[in-house]
């Protein structure tokens, strides 16, 4: 069985807990979490996840800055990133998708959409 590596960069412990619970339903996905952009960048470079879920409002930098750094590093440039953010304004979503984010999921998290989106990006089985 394939084991996927999923990195969630998020500073809010409640959001982290929700994602941990949702991902726990997928035994083929190993989740690691980072609390800020710098920690997330270091973990992405070292661990090379298959997918990054990225909050757009982090304490040390915004999600766009994290995305730019991931895409500029040869070890992480090919990792797809999905914005997972409370910023749900159409212009925020358009800007992220135009930049090259793989998708943009809004908070509060829609559990069914999350599970379906994860299954699409990291196919079970």
Residue pairs with C-beta under 8 A, 6 or more apart in sequence:
1 28
1 125
2 28
2 125
3 28
3 29
3 30
4 28
4 29
4 30
4 50
4 51
4 122
5 29
5 30
5 32
5 47
5 48
5 49
5 50
5 51
6 23
6 29
6 30
6 31
6 32
6 49
6 50
6 51
6 52
6 53
6 118
6 122
7 31
7 32
7 33
7 34
7 40
7 43
7 44
7 47
7 49
7 51
7 52
7 53
8 16
8 19
8 31
8 32
8 33
8 34
8 52
8 53
8 84
9 33
9 34
9 36
9 37
9 39
9 40
9 52
9 53
9 54
9 55
9 58
9 63
9 66
10 16
10 19
10 33
10 34
10 35
10 53
10 55
10 58
10 84
11 35
11 36
11 55
11 57
11 58
11 59
12 55
15 55
15 84
15 107
15 109
16 33
18 109
19 31
19 33
19 53
19 84
19 109
19 114
20 31
20 33
22 109
22 111
22 114
22 115
22 118
23 29
23 31
23 118
25 115
26 118
26 122
26 124
28 122
28 124
28 125
29 118
29 122
32 43
32 47
32 49
34 40
34 42
34 43
35 59
36 58
36 59
36 60
36 61
37 58
37 60
37 61
37 62
37 63
37 65
37 66
37 69
38 60
38 61
40 52
40 54
40 58
40 66
41 66
41 69
41 70
41 73
41 76
43 49
44 52
44 70
44 76
44 79
45 73
45 75
45 76
48 75
48 76
48 79
49 79
50 79
50 122
51 79
51 80
51 81
51 82
51 102
51 121
51 122
52 70
52 79
52 80
52 81
52 82
53 81
53 82
53 84
53 105
54 63
54 66
54 67
54 81
54 82
54 83
54 84
54 101
55 63
55 83
55 84
55 85
56 62
56 63
56 64
56 83
56 85
56 87
56 92
56 96
57 63
57 85
57 86
57 87
58 66
63 83
63 85
63 96
64 95
64 96
64 99
67 81
67 96
67 99
67 100
67 101
70 76
70 77
70 79
70 81
71 77
71 100
80 102
80 121
81 101
81 102
82 101
82 102
82 103
82 104
82 105
82 117
82 121
83 93
83 96
83 101
83 103
83 104
83 105
84 105
84 106
84 107
84 109
85 92
85 104
85 105
85 106
85 107
86 106
86 107
86 108
87 106
88 106
88 107
92 104
93 104
93 106
96 104
97 103
97 104
102 121
103 117
103 121
105 113
105 114
105 117
